[in-house]
Amino acid sequence: MNGLYSDTVMEHFTNPRNALLEDEASFGADARGLTGNIKCGDQMLMLLKIKDDVITDVRWKTYGCASAIASTSMLSETIKGMKIEDAYKVKPEDLVAKLGGLPSFKIHCSVLGDKALRSAIDEYLEKTGRKGMLKEESSVICHCLGITDKDIEEAFHNGARDWEALQQATKIGTVCGSCKEKADEYLHGLEHIYS
Ligand code: FES
């Protein structure tokens, strides 16, 4: 353990796997996903090479923090050689566990890579005539960051019970903030259903 971070986090942070060092065009990706907001300083780009629906290579680039870098590095190793439908199901919690944990206020940084990955796979499915094949039915609550009711539900199941905890888990509302009322309502609804 090195202060806040596990040795595995530090190792991935100082030696990130599959980071994009070449320019994007020379990697020649089959699919591209971009998520986050540059204004918040945490944009994430994910590039995939895919053959017969298997991810054969991956590159990523982020302006995020140590946690975002380490978790995306771990994600990139995890998904190489995976079928796209299995990669689509990889959850930030799986990566956090593989990293030996992250400080709770840093968990939200690990969701960016996973979102960029799913957006790249969605783009690939659309290009190959299978638009939305893996997408769960969900509706977007925070339009600035593409956060859906499913994301809120997942955060709820991981312990988020109020707006602050929901923001920690998802970064919801950190751009224009206009989604707060709707998100709060949805969160309270979940408490009624599950409590
Ligand atoms: S709609 Fe959620 S921050 Fe703008």
Residues whose N, C-alpha, C, O or C-beta is under 5 A from the ligand:
A	BS01	FES	I141 C142 H143 C144 G173 T174 V175 C176 G177 S178 C179
